[in-house]
Amino acid sequence: MKLLVLLALVGLASAAVYQHSLTKITSKRSKMIKAGTWPAYLKYKEFLRLAKTKTANFQSVGQKVNDYEDLEYVGNITIGTPAQTFLVILDTGSANLWVPDTTCGAGGGGSDCPDYCSDETFCEFLCDQSCCSSKKSLPAAPKANACSTKHKFDSSKSSTYQKDGTSWNIQYGTGSASGFQGLDTIAFGDAGTTQLTVPKTTFGQATSIASFFAQDPIDGILGLAFTSLAVNNVVPPLINAINQNLLDKPLFTVYLQEKGAVDNVPGGVYTYGAVDTQNCGAVIAYQKLSSATYYQFKMDAIGVGSYSSSTGWDVISDTGTSFIGGPQDVTDALAKAVGATYDDNYGTYFADCKSSFTGVTVTIGGKVYTISSKQVLVDAGNGQCEFAFFPFDFGGYGPAWILGDPFIRQYCQVYNIGEKSIGFAPANGA
Ligand SMILES: *[C@@H]1O[C@H](CO)[C@@H](O)[C@H](O)[C@H]1NC(C)=O
């Protein structure tokens, strides 16, 4: 992974602009759809959702209701001195950093091997292998826990570590992560490269992580949204970097590449401190954020073919969501306009991969942005494609739409934290 200072870009030896290369992986969701296990998993999640709605504390502000099962772009960060490396999702749809602590799983308990793990088809995708029934019959199977395959942070080995100790808990769709907070130096990128290094950053040290993380390649999550979205109001690493004047400009650019269902290939670049002029064309326009929590703003209209709706909604730009989510009456109509049909079992729209349409148009601030058909027709195996939209209901408040990776691959996103705005620029090669 390369991380370099763009000296040429800003022409200063002291330039504070950093590039962070990402790796594209195949999402767990995509693997499960191809393996046919997705419908059963969805049913299980629905069961959990209904069970949870009965308890009062289900909706917590700023927390994802999904499980990162569709995560596709990952990158390394380091924590501490000397550096300890962690693979994380760089997520503009959340605002906390957490990684497993060296004590992760130690307090274990049976909760690390939930009921669904006894189903082998689930187990393969969602649980630590030692949970799976075929292995259960083995004598002295090691105690299962999702932390076992992860890199863990050891504060005793870091000379810059400071104690905090405040506890935290983040709920996801089928489980949670929790632990305590600490302070240390966080650096974006790989050790030994030119990193954006942010001293005295508060982060979460997880002592327990939900078992669905076991089969994810990531160790943790690095949220890039605003402090107001963060659990415990912890200042997120990039906001901390800006507060410490470590960047040329208080903004970053995200460039994601379309790579199909492939694992472990270079997949994009985050540029901290500048608009990325290497991978992106000129910025078409900036739109003021309607809420600086998520990167939330107004979308005027969306359409494809002969269909268009100009109801107007609040939307968020979210690198951690691989599709585009919106109100079901609209996603149904968009799907109908391209000949896609909703499959209840899979909870997704399927389309003929050969469908031809000129693209989905999204209108923001009076400007029309076109997402090409190749970005929204995603191979699902057996000659079928998914139409990359999903019905989404935040529950009466918050954003009505999530603009995920298909939009971001088509248009680089300039997340302008200082100006509380977001800019869109054509992505090279999209
Ligand atoms: C992350 O770091 C590990 C360990 O240094 C390395 O093996 C891996 O290739 C890196 N991954 C990415 C996505 O750069």
The ligand as a Tripos MOL2 file, in Angstrom:
@<TRIPOS>MOLECULE
LIG
   14    14     1     0     0
SMALL
NO_CHARGES

@<TRIPOS>ATOM
      1 C1         -1.9820   -4.1350    5.5210 C.3       1 LIG1
      2 O1         -0.8530   -4.4560    6.2630 O.3       1 LIG1
      3 C2         -0.5540   -5.8360    6.2640 C.3       1 LIG1
      4 C3          0.5220   -6.0960    7.2970 C.3       1 LIG1
      5 O2          1.5420   -5.1370    7.2320 O.3       1 LIG1
      6 C4         -0.1700   -6.2250    4.8430 C.3       1 LIG1
      7 O3          0.1550   -7.6030    4.7900 O.3       1 LIG1
      8 C5         -1.3580   -5.9490    3.9510 C.3       1 LIG1
      9 O4         -1.0180   -6.1990    2.6120 O.3       1 LIG1
     10 C6         -1.8220   -4.5150    4.0750 C.3       1 LIG1
     11 N1         -3.1110   -4.4230    3.4400 N.am      1 LIG1
     12 C7         -3.4600   -3.4110    2.6850 C.2       1 LIG1
     13 C8         -4.8860   -3.3970    2.2520 C.3       1 LIG1
     14 O5         -2.6960   -2.5390    2.3720 O.2       1 LIG1
@<TRIPOS>BOND
     1     1     2 1
     2     1    10 1
     3     2     3 1
     4     3     4 1
     5     3     6 1
     6     4     5 1
     7     6     7 1
     8     6     8 1
     9     8     9 1
    10     8    10 1
    11    10    11 1
    12    11    12 1
    13    12    13 1
    14    12    14 2
@<TRIPOS>SUBSTRUCTURE
     1 LIG1         1 GROUP 0 **** ****
